[in-house]
Amino acid sequence: MNRKLLLAAAIAAAAVGTVGLLRQGQAPDTAYIDPADKELVSRGKPVYAQHCAACHGANLEGQPEWRKRRANGRLPAPPHDETGHTWHHPDRVLVDIVKHGLVPGKTAPDGYQSDMPGYAAALSDLEINAVLAYIKSRWPAEVLEMQKNVTLQQANK
């Protein structure tokens, strides 16, 4: 009896492991990117360091005077900490911005020009979700709760 139980447990563990391997590189199926997912956050930290920190700051602080237009009319990179506006957007919009950059008429006002590139060719959906989980993991609880509410309200539309 114990051998059968052990065999069943081994088969179940192998099945779960296979599904996990198949899902690597894919985005989670939920509407909300959860910063409490420690594995996702730990995946996101080096992605942030490699692809985001040069403009948005190693500590999510953004570029100096990020609200003041430069000579070319573009705004510097905003902070991704609680002092910026990242948390005002639902996850769906944040994913779209990371994938495609700021697109006038879609994720930015008509005519808006930005230095924010799209990362669809460079990052997988899982990496994009992971970097957003990392960013969100650095927010205070009240900011995180507000952003979660915005995300869930948008998902229910």
N, C-alpha and C positions, 0 to 999 in steps of 0.2 A: 504494500500500500504506500509506504513512504517513497519507494522508487517511482511509482506512478505520479505521485504528488510533485516530487522533485523534477521529473521529466516535464510535467505540465508547466511548472514554474519556469523551467529553462526555455521552453517553447514560447511562453508568453513574453519573457524578457527579450528573447531574440526578435520577436515580432515588434515589440515596442522599439527596440534599437534600430530595426530596419526602417520603421516609419520615421524615426528621428533622423536617420541618415538621408532618407528621401526628402525630408522637409528642409534640410540644411540649405541655406541660400534663398529660402522662400520667406515671405513676410508672414507674421502671425495673422490668423484669420479674424481677430477681434477688431472692432472699430476704434478701440482705445489702446494706445501704446503705453503699457504699464511700466513706470520706472521702478516699481517694486520687484520687477523681474531682474534679479541680480546678474544672471547669466547674460541677458540682453544688454544690460548696462555695461558689464565688463567687456562685451564685444564692441560697444559703441565708443568707449573711451579712446582706444587707439585710432579708430576711424575719425573721430573728432580731431585728435591731435594731428593726424596726417592731412586731412582735407578741409578742416574748418578753422582751426586755431590761428592760422596765419592772418586771417581777416577778422574773425570774431573774437580773438583773444584766447590765450591759454586758459584763462579763468572765466570765459564767457563774457568778458567785459566790453567787447566791441571796440571799435576804433574811436579815438578822441573826437569830440564834437560831432558825434554821429547824427545829430539832428540838423546840422548846418551844411547846406549844399556846398560842394566844392566848385571850383571855377568852371568845370565841365557840366555843372548842373546836377550831378549825381550825388547821392548821399553816401557817406561812409557806411561801413558795415555796422549794423546795430548790435547791441549786446544781446546775448541769449540768456542772461541771468534775469532775475525778477525786475530789474530796472528797465528792461527793453519791452518790446511788444510781442515777442514770440508767443508768449503764453495767452495772448488774446485770440489766437487762431486755433481752430480745431485741428486735430491730427491729420485729417484728410488734406487740408490746405497745406500744412507743414510738409507733408510727404510730397505733394505736388511741387512746392517751391524747391525742395532739395532735388527732386528728379529733373525738373524742367527750368529752373531759375524763376525769376520774377517775370511773368508774362503779362504784358499790358492787356487790360480787359478781362483777364482771368484771375490772376493772383496779385495784380497790381493795377492801379488806375490807368485808364487809357492814356497813351502817350508817355508813360513812365519809362525811364531808362535806368538800368541798374547794372552794377558790376557782378551781381550774383549769377554765377554760371549754373547750368544744370548738370547733375551728376548721374543721369540715367545710364550713360555708357561706362561710368567708372565704378559705380556702387550697385550692389544687388539690393533688392527690396528689403532683405533681412538687414543688410548693413545700414540702409537708410533708417529703418525702424530702430535699429540699435543705437545709432547716433542720436536720434530724437529721444530715446529712453534715457541715454546718458545725460543729455541736456536737461531733461525734465527732472532727473534724479537730484539735480543741484538746486532746485527751486524750494522755497519755503512751503510748508504744508498748505497754507491758505491760498497761495498762488497756484499750486498744483491742483487743488480742489476746484478752483475757478476754471482752470483750463480743462479739467476733466469734464466739468458740467457743460462747457461750450462744445466740447467734442461729442459728448453723448447726445446733446440736444440736436446737433447737426446730423448725427448718424440716424436719429429717429425721424428725420424729415423725408 
